[in-house]
Amino acid sequence: MPRARAFQAAGPTRPLAFVEREVPEPGPGQVRVRIEACGVCHSDYLTVEGHWPGISYPRVPGHEIAGTIDALGREVPGWAAGDRVGIGWHGGHCGYCDSCRRGDFVTCRVAPQIPGISYDGGYSDFLIAPSAALARIPDALSAVEAAPLLCAGITTFNSLRNSSARPGDLVAVLGVGGLGHLGVQFAAQMGFETVAIARGKDKEALSRELGAHHAIDSDSQDPAAELTRLGGAKVILATVTSGQAMTAVIGGLGVDGKLLIVGAPEDPLQVDRRLAVRQVDRIRGHDEVRRAHRRPFQKRGLSAGAGPSRLRPHDERQGAVPRRPDDRRLQVRKQMNLVIPSPSSLSS
């Protein structure tokens, strides 16, 4: 019997463990995806640490998934074995609640599903997923390049695309990490005067390489004052997980400026009431993406130049997922924090 490899969490706060198990079979309305790459997202800790309510363990994390359809269950129209597909935070929906009737599948109120939380995710050789969760991957993108776009890319792209900013406006990206390094590229390609805000001078060269017109070191500079000097930001895209860091940039918003929060801060965000009255138009969180937005994201991302040549590694640290020292078939990529099962991933 073929076996599949995976990294799974046996329970809350327990370390990820390497396991081998039977290759799963898809049911009605489901497909089996042979995973070629899976991004390592900060939100994966929700599964590992048990912070998401109702998780059934053991559970395999991972929701930035790229691969090919390996098998189909019954009642899966429009897809075929061999199709290149991706699966992101949106992993399924009921189809009949008020949110789904509006097309807001990611905010489904009855049966929202998230890979790595609702069912086993991408830290594995294979994945079973509802066909409704699939997005087609263009041939011009490799699996390694596509995987981070399924969460970090969609989040930043749609936040900026649906914001009030227009070409020529000053747009700042707070944080140049997994989300931010893509946000900087999208902002520059959309024609915004792009500002990258990061801690330390070491991110400046990368920020400018990704297209930023200005770089602010929040350790040695006052980011709000610097943004004000540049005329005030129409939009600040906050990708960090620090409420304190977000608080420090609010004063740099221009009149009717907006702070878009896509990071999940663990500490409070504070807003000066005087700014709220005279300057700040809106502070809002942005959910990952509506299902209907994936297709224009894919097309726009390629035509705007954010294809293979512009997707850059954001971090040179060792990937966050442990692996057995003797298992050379499961590579943990250093550059993009990806789990990449090799073609020889099955053992008998």
SERO-4910 file (N, C-alpha, C, O; in steps of 0.05 Angstrom, whole numbers):
BEGIN
 pado doro    nc1    nc2    nc3   cac1   cac2   cac3    cc1    cc2    cc3    oc1    oc2    oc3
  Met    A     17    -24      0      0      0      0     18     25      0     35     27     17
  Pro    A     14     44    -19     30     68    -19     26     84      7      5     83     19
  Arg    A     47     98     14     47    113     39     53    142     32     67    148     13
  Ala    A     42    160     48     47    189     45     60    199     70     55    190     92
  Arg    A     78    218     67     92    230     89     79    256     97     68    270     80
  Ala    A     81    264    122     69    289    131     83    298    157     95    281    171
  Phe    A     81    324    163     88    334    189     61    341    202     46    356    191
  Gln    A     56    330    225     30    334    238     34    342    267     54    336    280
  Ala    A     14    357    277     13    364    306     -5    344    319    -28    341    312
  Ala    A      6    330    339    -10    310    354    -30    323    373    -50    310    380
  Gly    A    -25    347    381    -43    361    399    -33    389    404    -11    396    395
  Pro    A    -48    406    417    -40    434    423    -13    435    437     -8    420    456
  Thr    A      4    453    428     31    459    439     50    436    436     72    437    447
  Arg    A     42    415    422     61    392    418     76    397    392     64    406    373
  Pro    A    102    390    391    118    396    367    109    380    343     97    358    346
  Leu    A    114    391    320    107    376    295    124    350    294    147    350    301
  Ala    A    111    329    285    124    303    283    122    292    255    101    295    242
  Phe    A    143    280    246    143    267    220    129    240    222    135    224    239
  Val    A    110    236    203     95    210    204     91    201    175     94    216    156
  Glu    A     86    175    172     78    163    147     51    150    151     46    137    171
  Arg    A     33    153    131      6    142    133     -4    135    106      9    141     85
  Glu    A    -27    122    105    -38    114     79    -46    139     62    -54    159     73
  Val    A    -44    136     36    -52    157     18    -83    159     19    -96    139     14
  Pro    A    -94    182     24   -123    185     27   -138    183      0   -126    189    -21
  Glu    A   -163    176      1   -180    175    -23   -201    197    -22   -213    202     -1
  Pro    A   -206    210    -45   -226    232    -45   -254    221    -45   -260    200    -57
  Gly    A   -272    236    -32   -300    229    -32   -315    246    -52   -302    260    -68
  Pro    A   -341    245    -52   -358    261    -71   -351    291    -68   -350    301    -45
  Gly    A   -348    304    -90   -342    333    -90   -314    340    -81   -307    364    -78
  Gln    A   -297    320    -78   -269    325    -69   -249    317    -90   -254    301   -108
  Val    A   -225    327    -87   -202    319   -103   -179    313    -85   -177    322    -62
  Arg    A   -161    296    -95   -135    292    -82   -114    306    -97   -111    303   -121
  Val    A    -99    323    -82    -78    339    -94    -51    328    -86    -45    325    -62
  Arg    A    -34    323   -106     -6    316   -100      9    342    -96     12    358   -115
  Ile    A     19    346    -72     30    372    -65     59    375    -75     75    358    -70
  Glu    A     64    397    -88     91    403    -98    105    424    -81    129    424    -79
  Ala    A     90    441    -68    101    461    -50     80    472    -31     56    473    -39
  Cys    A     88    478     -7     69    491     12     84    512     28    105    507     40
  Gly    A     74    536     27     86    558     42     82    554     72     62    542     81
  Val    A    101    565     87     99    565    116     89    592    125    104    612    124
  Cys    A     64    594    134     51    619    142     52    622    172     51    602    187
  His    A     53    647    181     52    652    210     27    641    222     28    632    245
  Ser    A      5    640    207    -20    630    218    -20    600    224    -38    590    237
  Asp    A      0    586    213      2    557    219      5    552    249     -1    530    258
  Tyr    A     15    572    263     19    567    292     -8    564    306     -9    553    328
  Leu    A    -30    574    294    -56    570    306    -63    541    309    -75    533    329
  Thr    A    -53    524    290    -57    495    292    -38    483    311    -45    467    328
  Val    A    -12    491    309      8    478    325      4    485    355      8    468    372
  Glu    A     -4    510    361     -7    518    388    -36    514    399    -41    517    423
  Gly    A    -54    506    381    -81    501    390    -98    526    395   -117    525    411
  His    A    -91    549    383   -105    574    388   -131    576    373   -148    593    379
  Trp    A   -135    560    352   -161    561    337   -180    541    351   -174    518    354
  Pro    A   -204    551    358   -222    533    373   -233    511    356   -238    514    332
  Gly    A   -236    488    368   -249    465    355   -232    448    337   -243    432    322
  Ile    A   -206    451    337   -188    435    320   -189    406    330   -186    401    354
  Ser    A   -192    388    311   -190    359    317   -162    349    311   -153    352    288
  Tyr    A   -149    337    331   -122    328    327   -121    297    325   -140    284    334
  Pro    A   -100    287    312    -77    301    300    -85    316    275   -105    309    262
  Arg    A    -70    337    269    -76    354    247    -50    363    233    -31    369    245
  Val    A    -51    362    206    -29    371    189    -33    400    182    -53    406    169
  Pro    A    -15    418    189    -19    447    182    -13    452    152     -6    434    137
  Gly    A    -17    477    144     -9    486    118    -32    494    100    -50    478     95
  His    A    -32    520     91    -54    530     74    -44    547     51    -60    562     39
  Glu    A    -19    545     44     -8    558     20      2    535      2     26    529      0
  Ile    A    -17    523    -12    -13    497    -25    -13    499    -55    -31    511    -67
  Ala    A      7    487    -68      8    485    -97     15    457   -105     32    444    -93
  Gly    A      1    447   -125      6    419   -134    -11    412   -158    -20    430   -173
  Thr    A    -15    387   -163    -31    377   -185    -52    358   -175    -48    344   -155
  Ile    A    -75    358   -189    -97    339   -182    -87    311   -188    -80    305   -211
  Asp    A    -88    294   -168    -79    266   -171   -103    247   -175   -100    226   -188
  Ala    A   -126    253   -163   -149    236   -165   -174    253   -159   -172    272   -144
  Leu    A   -197    245   -170   -222    259   -166   -243    241   -155   -245    217   -163
  Gly    A   -259    251   -137   -283    237   -128   -306    241   -148   -302    253   -169
  Arg    A   -329    231   -141   -353    236   -158   -361    265   -156   -356    279   -137
  Glu    A   -375    274   -177   -388    300   -177   -367    323   -174   -370    340   -157
  Val    A   -347    322   -191   -327    343   -192   -325    353   -221   -306    346   -234
  Pro    A   -344    369   -230   -343    379   -257   -322    401   -260   -316    415   -242
  Gly    A   -311    403   -284   -293    425   -291   -264    420   -284   -247    437   -290
  Trp    A   -257    397   -272   -230    392   -265   -222    364   -275   -239    347   -279
  Ala    A   -196    360   -279   -186    334   -289   -160    328   -276   -145    346   -267
  Ala    A   -153    302   -275   -127    294   -264   -105    308   -280   -106    309   -305
  Gly    A    -85    317   -266    -63    331   -279    -66    361   -279    -46    375   -284
  Asp    A    -89    372   -272    -93    401   -271    -75    413   -249    -74    401   -227
  Arg    A    -63    435   -254    -46    449   -234    -65    467   -218    -79    484   -228
  Val    A    -64    463   -191    -83    477   -174    -69    488   -149    -48    479   -141
  Gly    A    -82    508   -137    -73    518   -111    -96    520    -92   -120    522   -100
  Ile    A    -90    519    -66   -110    522    -45    -99    540    -24    -76    537    -15
  Gly    A   -114    560    -16   -106    579      4   -122    577     29   -131    556     36
  Trp    A   -125    600     43   -139    600     69   -168    591     65   -179    577     82
  His    A   -180    600     43   -207    590     37   -206    561     28   -195    555      7
  Gly    A   -217    543     45   -216    515     38   -243    502     34   -244    477     34
  Gly    A   -264    518     31   -291    506     27   -312    523     41   -306    539     59
  His    A   -337    520     33   -359    536     44   -385    521     40   -386    501     25
  Cys    A   -406    530     53   -432    516     51   -446    521     25   -459    503     14
  Gly    A   -445    546     15   -458    552    -10   -486    563     -8   -497    572    -28
  Tyr    A   -498    563     17   -525    572     19   -531    593     41   -553    604     42
  Cys    A   -511    599     58   -516    619     79   -516    647     66   -510    649     42
  Asp    A   -523    667     82   -524    694     71   -497    703     59   -497    716     38
  Ser    A   -475    697     73   -449    705     62   -443    692     36   -434    705     17
  Cys    A   -449    666     34   -444    651      9   -462    661    -13   -453    662    -36
  Arg    A   -486    668     -7   -505    678    -28   -495    705    -39   -501    712    -61
  Arg    A   -480    720    -22   -468    745    -32   -442    740    -46   -430    759    -58
  Gly    A   -432    716    -46   -406    710    -58   -383    714    -40   -360    711    -48
  Asp    A   -388    719    -14   -367    722      6   -361    695     19   -367    691     43
  Phe    A   -351    677      3   -348    650     13   -329    647     37   -333    630     54
  Val    A   -309    665     38   -289    663     59   -302    670     86   -290    664    107
  Thr    A   -325    684     86   -338    691    111   -363    673    115   -381    681    129
  Cys    A   -363    649    104   -385    630    107   -391    627    136   -374    624    153
  Arg    A   -418    627    143   -427    626    170   -435    598    179   -439    593    203
  Val    A   -437    579    161   -447    553    167   -425    532    167   -422    517    187
  Ala    A   -410    530    146   -389    510    144   -364    520    132   -354    510    111
  Pro    A   -352    541    144   -326    551    134   -304    530    138   -303    517    159
  Gln    A   -287    527    118   -266    507    120   -239    520    114   -237    536     95
  Ile    A   -219    512    129   -192    523    125   -172    499    125   -172    484    144
  Pro    A   -157    496    104   -137    475    104   -118    477    127   -109    499    134
  Gly    A   -111    455    139    -93    456    162   -107    461    188    -95    459    210
  Ile    A   -132    468    187   -148    473    211   -173    456    211   -178    440    229
  Ser    A   -190    459    190   -214    443    187   -208    415    178   -221    395    185
  Tyr    A   -187    412    161   -178    386    152   -148    387    147   -137    409    148
  Asp    A   -136    364    142   -107    364    140    -97    381    117   -110    382     95
  Gly    A    -75    396    121    -66    415    102    -41    406     87    -38    382     81
  Gly    A    -24    425     80     -4    421     59     23    412     68     41    408     51
  Tyr    A     28    407     94     53    397    103     54    367     98     58    351    117
  Ser    A     49    359     74     45    330     68     51    326     38     55    344     23
  Asp    A     50    300     30     53    293      2     26    296    -13     26    302    -37
  Phe    A      4    291      2    -22    292    -11    -42    307      7    -38    309     31
  Leu    A    -63    317     -6    -84    332      8   -111    325     -4   -113    323    -29
  Ile    A   -131    321     12   -159    318      3   -173    345      8   -173    355     31
  Ala    A   -185    357    -12   -198    383     -9   -224    384    -26   -226    370    -46
  Pro    A   -243    400    -17   -267    405    -34   -259    418    -60   -241    435    -61
  Ser    A   -272    410    -82   -265    422   -108   -271    452   -108   -259    467   -123
  Ala    A   -290    461    -91   -296    490    -90   -273    507    -79   -273    531    -83
  Ala    A   -253    494    -67   -231    509    -55   -208    513    -75   -189    527    -69
  Leu    A   -210    501    -99   -188    501   -118   -186    527   -134   -206    539   -141
  Ala    A   -162    536   -139   -156    558   -157   -136    547   -178   -117    533   -171
  Arg    A   -140    554   -203   -122    544   -224    -96    560   -224    -96    584   -221
  Ile    A    -73    546   -227    -47    558   -227    -38    562   -256    -37    542   -271
  Pro    A    -31    586   -265    -22    590   -292      4    575   -297     20    571   -279
  Asp    A      8    567   -322     32    552   -329     58    568   -325     79    557   -321
  Ala    A     55    595   -326     79    612   -324     90    613   -295    112    622   -291
  Leu    A     75    603   -276     84    602   -248     92    574   -240     76    555   -244
  Ser    A    115    571   -228    122    545   -216    107    542   -190     96    561   -179
  Ala    A    106    517   -180     93    512   -154    107    528   -132     93    538   -114
  Val    A    133    530   -132    148    544   -111    140    574   -111    137    586    -90
  Glu    A    137    585   -135    129    613   -137    100    618   -131     92    639   -120
  Ala    A     83    598   -137     54    602   -133     45    598   -104     27    612    -95
  Ala    A     58    580    -90     48    573    -63     45    597    -44     23    600    -33
  Pro    A     65    614    -41     61    637    -23     39    657    -32     29    672    -16
  Leu    A     33    657    -58     13    675    -68    -15    667    -59    -33    684    -58
  Leu    A    -19    642    -51    -46    632    -44    -56    643    -18    -80    641    -12
  Cys    A    -38    655     -1    -47    668     23    -34    696     25    -48    716     24
  Ala    A     -8    697     28      6    723     31      1    740      6     -4    764      9
  Gly    A      2    728    -18     -1    744    -42    -29    754    -46    -34    778    -51
  Ile    A    -49    736    -42    -77    744    -45    -84    765    -24    -99    784    -31
  Thr    A    -75    762      0    -82    781     21    -72    809     15    -88    828     16
  Thr    A    -47    812      7    -36    838      2    -47    850    -24    -53    873    -26
  Phe    A    -49    833    -45    -59    843    -71    -87    854    -69    -92    876    -77
  Asn    A   -105    838    -57   -133    847    -56   -137    870    -36   -155    886    -40
  Ser    A   -121    871    -15   -123    894      3   -117    920    -12   -131    940     -9
  Leu    A    -95    920    -28    -88    944    -43   -107    948    -66   -115    971    -72
  Arg    A   -115    927    -80   -133    930   -103   -160    942    -95   -172    957   -111
  Asn    A   -169    935    -72   -196    944    -63   -194    969    -45   -214    977    -34
  Ser    A   -170    980    -42   -167   1004    -25   -175   1029    -42   -181   1027    -65
  Ser    A   -174   1052    -28   -180   1077    -42   -157   1089    -56   -160   1110    -69
  Ala    A   -133   1077    -54   -109   1088    -67   -111   1086    -97   -121   1066   -108
  Arg    A   -100   1106   -110    -99   1107   -139    -70   1112   -148    -53   1122   -132
  Pro    A    -63   1105   -173    -35   1110   -182    -25   1138   -176    -39   1158   -181
  Gly    A     -2   1140   -165     10   1165   -157      7   1171   -127     21   1188   -116
  Asp    A    -12   1158   -113    -16   1162    -85      7   1150    -69     20   1131    -78
  Leu    A     12   1162    -45     32   1151    -27     20   1128    -12      0   1131      3
  Val    A     32   1105    -15     23   1080     -1     47   1068     14     68   1065      2
  Ala    A     43   1062     39     64   1051     56     57   1022     63     34   1015     67
  Val    A     78   1006     64     75    978     72     92    975     98    116    978     97
  Leu    A     78    969    120     91    966    146     99    937    149     82    919    153
  Gly    A    125    932    149    136    905    151    144    894    124    128    894    106
  Val    A    169    885    122    178    873     97    185    844    102    209    836    102
  Gly    A    165    828    108    168    800    114    152    783     94    151    790     70
  Gly    A    140    762    104    125    744     86    103    757     71    100    753     47
  Leu    A     87    774     85     66    789     71     78    814     58     72    820     35
  Gly    A     94    828     73    103    855     65    120    854     40    119    873     23
  His    A    137    834     36    155    834     13    139    831    -13    147    840    -34
  Leu    A    115    819    -11     97    818    -34     81    843    -37     76    853    -59
  Gly    A     73    855    -14     58    880    -14     74    902    -27     62    918    -42
  Val    A    100    904    -22    116    924    -34    116    921    -64    114    941    -79
  Gln    A    119    897    -74    120    892   -103     93    900   -116     92    913   -136
  Phe    A     71    891   -104     45    898   -115     40    928   -115     30    939   -135
  Ala    A     47    941    -93     43    970    -91     58    985   -113     47   1003   -126
  Ala    A     83    977   -117    100    990   -137     88    985   -165     88   1003   -182
  Gln    A     80    960   -170     69    953   -197     42    966   -202     35    969   -225
  Met    A     28    973   -181      2    986   -185      5   1016   -189    -15   1030   -193
  Gly    A     29   1026   -189     34   1054   -194     34   1072   -170     33   1097   -174
  Phe    A     34   1061   -146     34   1077   -122     63   1087   -116     82   1073   -123
  Glu    A     65   1110   -104     91   1119    -93     95   1102    -67     82   1108    -47
  Thr    A    112   1083    -68    113   1062    -48    134   1067    -27    157   1073    -33
  Val    A    125   1064     -2    143   1067     21    144   1041     36    124   1029     43
  Ala    A    168   1031     41    172   1006     57    182   1014     84    201   1029     87
  Ile    A    168   1004    105    175   1010    133    183    984    146    168    965    148
  Ala    A    208    983    156    218    959    169    237    966    192    247    989    193
  Arg    A    242    948    209    261    952    231    289    947    222    295    925    213
  Gly    A    306    966    224    334    963    217    340    971    188    322    971    171
  Lys    A    365    978    183    373    987    157    378    963    138    380    967    114
  Asp    A    379    938    149    385    916    132    364    909    112    369    894     92
  Lys    A    339    919    116    318    913     97    316    934     74    300    931     56
  Glu    A    332    956     76    329    977     56    336    968     28    322    974      9
  Ala    A    359    953     25    367    944     -1    346    926    -14    340    929    -37
  Leu    A    336    907      2    315    890     -9    290    905    -16    278    900    -37
  Ser    A    282    924      1    258    940     -4    260    955    -31    241    955    -46
  Arg    A    283    967    -36    286    982    -61    288    963    -85    279    970   -107
  Glu    A    300    940    -81    301    920   -102    273    911   -110    268    905   -133
  Leu    A    255    909    -90    228    900    -95    210    923   -107    188    917   -115
  Gly    A    221    947   -108    206    969   -121    199    992   -104    187   1011   -114
  Ala    A    206    992    -78    200   1015    -60    215   1040    -69    238   1039    -76
  His    A    200   1062    -69    213   1088    -75    226   1100    -51    245   1116    -53
  His    A    216   1093    -27    227   1103     -2    229   1080     18    213   1061     17
  Ala    A    248   1082     36    252   1061     57    255   1076     83    272   1094     86
  Ile    A    240   1068    103    241   1080    130    249   1059    150    237   1037    151
  Asp    A    269   1065    166    279   1047    187    265   1056    212    271   1077    224
  Ser    A    246   1040    222    230   1048    245    246   1046    271    237   1056    292
  Asp    A    270   1034    271    287   1034    294    301   1061    298    304   1070    321
  Ser    A    309   1074    277    324   1099    279    309   1123    270    318   1146    274
  Gln    A    285   1119    258    269   1142    248    241   1140    259    231   1118    267
  Asp    A    228   1163    260    199   1164    268    183   1159    243    181   1177    226
  Pro    A    171   1135    240    157   1130    214    134   1149    209    129   1155    185
  Ala    A    119   1157    229     97   1176    225    107   1203    215     96   1215    196
  Ala    A    129   1212    227    140   1238    218    151   1236    190    148   1255    174
  Glu    A    164   1214    183    175   1211    156    153   1210    135    155   1221    114
  Leu    A    131   1196    142    109   1195    123     96   1222    119     88   1230     97
  Thr    A     93   1237    141     82   1264    140    100   1282    123     90   1298    107
  Arg    A    126   1278    125    145   1294    109    141   1289     80    145   1306     63
  Leu    A    134   1264     73    129   1256     45    101   1264     35     95   1260     12
  Gly    A     85   1276     53     59   1285     44     36   1270     57     13   1278     54
  Gly    A     41   1249     73     20   1234     86     11   1211     68      6   1215     44
  Ala    A      7   1188     80      0   1164     65    -31   1162     60    -47   1167     78
  Lys    A    -38   1156     36    -66   1151     30    -74   1124     42    -96   1122     52
  Val    A    -56   1105     42    -61   1078     53    -35   1069     66    -14   1072     56
  Ile    A    -38   1057     90    -16   1042    102    -26   1013    105    -46   1007    118
  Leu    A    -11    995     92    -17    966     93      0    955    116     24    952    113
  Ala    A    -13    947    138      1    938    162      3    907    161    -18    894    165
  Thr    A     26    897    156     30    868    154     43    856    178     46    831    180
  Val    A     51    872    198     64    862    221     44    852    242     20    855    238
  Thr    A     54    839    263     37    828    284     40    844    310     36    832    331
  Ser    A     48    869    308     52    886    331     33    910    331     34    926    313
  Gly    A     16    911    351     -1    934    354     14    959    359      7    981    351
  Gln    A     37    957    374     54    980    380     65    992    354     66   1016    351
  Ala    A     74    974    336     86    983    311     64    997    294     70   1017    281
  Met    A     40    987    294     18    999    279     11   1026    291      6   1046    277
  Thr    A     10   1028    318      4   1053    331     24   1075    323     17   1098    320
  Ala    A     49   1067    319     71   1086    313     68   1098    286     80   1119    280
  Val    A     53   1086    267     51   1097    240     25   1111    234     23   1124    214
  Ile    A      6   1109    252    -21   1121    246    -18   1151    241    -33   1162    224
  Gly    A     -1   1164    256      2   1193    252     13   1201    225     13   1224    217
  Gly    A     23   1181    209     33   1186    183     13   1184    161     19   1188    137
  Leu    A    -12   1179    168    -34   1179    148    -40   1207    140    -40   1226    156
  Gly    A    -46   1211    114    -55   1237    104    -85   1240    111    -97   1223    123
  Val    A    -96   1263    103   -124   1268    107   -140   1247     93   -135   1241     70
  Asp    A   -160   1235    107   -176   1214     96   -160   1189     90   -167   1172     74
  Gly    A   -137   1186    104   -121   1162    101   -133   1138    114   -149   1140    132
  Lys    A   -124   1114    105   -135   1089    115   -112   1071    124    -91   1069    111
  Leu    A   -116   1058    147    -98   1037    156   -111   1010    151   -132   1005    163
  Leu    A    -99    994    134   -109    967    129    -93    947    144    -68    945    141
  Ile    A   -106    932    162    -92    913    179    -95    885    168   -117    874    168
  Val    A    -73    873    159    -74    845    150    -57    827    168    -59    803    166
  Gly    A    -40    839    185    -27    824    206    -46    821    230    -66    836    231
  Ala    A    -40    803    248    -58    798    271    -43    806    296    -29    789    308
  Pro    A    -45    831    305    -30    840    329    -41    826    354    -65    822    357
  Glu    A    -22    820    372    -30    808    397    -32    828    419    -43    823    441
  Asp    A    -22    853    415    -25    874    434    -43    896    423    -48    897    399
  Pro    A    -54    913    441    -74    933    432    -63    953    412    -39    960    413
  Leu    A    -80    962    395    -75    984    377    -87   1010    389   -111   1010    395
  Gln    A    -71   1031    391    -81   1056    403    -83   1078    382    -64   1081    366
  Val    A   -105   1093    383   -109   1115    364   -114   1141    379   -132   1142    396
  Asp    A    -98   1161    373   -102   1188    385   -129   1199    375   -134   1200    350
  Arg    A   -146   1207    393   -173   1216    385   -172   1240    367   -190   1245    350
  Arg    A   -151   1256    370   -148   1280    352   -144   1272    323   -154   1284    305
  Leu    A   -127   1251    319   -123   1241    292   -149   1229    281   -155   1233    258
  Ala    A   -164   1215    298   -189   1203    289   -209   1224    279   -224   1219    261
  Val    A   -208   1247    292   -227   1268    285   -219   1283    259   -236   1288    242
  Arg    A   -194   1289    257   -186   1307    235   -172   1294    211   -168   1306    190
  Gln    A   -164   1268    215   -146   1258    195   -153   1229    186   -156   1224    162
  Val    A   -155   1211    205   -158   1183    197   -186   1178    188   -206   1183    202
  Asp    A   -189   1168    164   -215   1162    152   -225   1134    161   -249   1131    168
  Arg    A   -207   1115    162   -216   1088    168   -193   1070    177   -171   1072    166
  Ile    A   -199   1053    197   -180   1032    205   -196   1006    202   -217   1003    214
  Arg    A   -186    988    185   -202    964    180   -184    940    177   -160    942    169
  Gly    A   -195    918    183   -182    892    177   -191    883    150   -213    890    141
  His    A   -175    867    137   -182    857    111   -181    827    111   -159    816    114
  Asp    A   -204    814    107   -203    785    106   -187    776     81   -182    792     63
  Glu    A   -180    751     81   -160    741     62   -168    747     33   -153    760     19
  Val    A   -192    739     24   -201    745     -3   -228    732     -8   -234    711      3
  Arg    A   -244    745    -24   -268    732    -34   -259    713    -56   -241    719    -71
  Arg    A   -273    691    -57   -266    670    -77   -266    682   -105   -249    675   -121
  Ala    A   -285    700   -111   -287    711   -138   -263    728   -146   -260    735   -170
  His    A   -247    736   -127   -224    754   -133   -199    739   -141   -179    751   -149
  Arg    A   -200    712   -140   -175    698   -146   -167    700   -175   -144    703   -182
  Arg    A   -187    698   -193   -180    698   -221   -168    725   -230   -147    724   -242
  Pro    A   -180    748   -223   -166    773   -230   -139    776   -217   -121    788   -228
  Phe    A   -136    765   -193   -110    766   -179    -89    752   -196    -67    762   -200
  Gln    A    -95    728   -206    -76    713   -221    -69    728   -247    -45    730   -253
  Lys    A    -89    738   -261    -83    752   -286    -68    778   -281    -48    783   -295
  Arg    A    -76    794   -261    -63    819   -256    -35    815   -247    -16    830   -254
  Gly    A    -31    795   -230     -4    790   -219     16    784   -241     39    793   -240
  Leu    A      7    769   -262     26    763   -283     30    787   -302     53    793   -309
  Ser    A      8    800   -309     11    822   -328     25    846   -316     37    862   -331
  Ala    A     24    849   -290     37    871   -277     67    867   -272     80    885   -262
  Gly    A     76    844   -279    105    838   -275    111    825   -249    135    823   -242
  Ala    A     91    816   -234     96    802   -209     97    772   -213     89    757   -195
  Gly    A    106    764   -236    108    736   -242    135    725   -232    146    736   -213
  Pro    A    145    704   -244    169    690   -233    193    708   -228    207    705   -209
  Ser    A    197    728   -246    222    744   -243    220    764   -220    240    775   -212
  Arg    A    196    768   -209    193    789   -189    185    778   -161    182    793   -142
  Leu    A    181    752   -160    175    740   -134    201    733   -120    214    714   -129
  Arg    A    208    748   -100    234    745    -88    233    732    -60    213    735    -46
  Pro    A    253    717    -53    253    706    -26    255    728     -5    270    747     -9
  His    A    239    726     16    238    747     36    256    741     60    260    758     77
  Asp    A    266    716     63    279    709     87    299    687     81    294    668     67
  Glu    A    323    690     92    344    671     87    347    651    111    367    636    112
  Arg    A    329    652    130    331    634    153    323    606    145    310    602    124
  Gln    A    331    587    161    322    559    157    292    558    159    280    571    176
  Gly    A    279    542    142    250    539    143    241    531    170    255    519    186
  Ala    A    215    539    176    205    535    203    197    507    209    191    500    233
  Val    A    196    489    189    186    462    194    210    443    198    228    443    181
  Pro    A    210    428    219    233    409    223    232    386    204    210    379    194
  Arg    A    254    373    199    254    349    183    275    330    194    294    338    208
  Arg    A    272    305    187    291    286    196    318    290    181    318    295    157
  Pro    A    340    289    196    366    294    183    372    275    160    386    282    141
  Asp    A    361    250    161    367    231    141    347    231    118    349    214    100
  Asp    A    327    248    119    306    248     99    312    270     79    303    293     83
  Arg    A    326    264     58    333    284     38    311    289     18    312    307      1
  Arg    A    290    272     19    268    275     -1    249    297      6    234    307    -11
  Leu    A    248    306     32    231    328     39    248    352     45    260    354     66
  Gln    A    250    370     26    267    393     28    253    415     42    230    421     35
  Val    A    265    428     61    254    452     73    269    476     62    292    481     69
  Arg    A    257    490     44    270    511     29    278    534     48    261    543     64
  Lys    A    303    544     46    311    565     63    301    592     53    296    610     69
  Gln    A    299    595     27    293    622     17    264    631     20    260    654     26
  Met    A    246    613     16    218    622     17    202    607     39    177    610     40
  Asn    A    216    593     56    202    578     78    180    560     66    157    563     74
  Leu    A    188    543     48    169    525     35    175    496     42    199    488     45
  Val    A    154    480     44    157    451     46    153    440     19    131    444      7
  Ile    A    172    426      7    171    417    -20    175    387    -21    198    377    -21
  Pro    A    154    371    -23    157    343    -27    170    337    -54    163    350    -74
  Ser    A    189    319    -54    202    312    -80    186    292    -95    168    280    -84
  Pro    A    192    288   -121    177    268   -137    179    240   -126    160    224   -130
  Ser    A    200    233   -111    202    206   -101    192    205    -72    204    194    -54
  Ser    A    168    217    -68    158    221    -41    143    196    -30    137    196     -7
  Leu    A    137    177    -47    121    154    -38    140    130    -31    160    126    -45
  Ser    A    134    117    -11    148     92     -4    128     69     -2    105     74      6
  Ser    A    136     45    -10    117     23     -9    116     10     18    102    -10     22
***
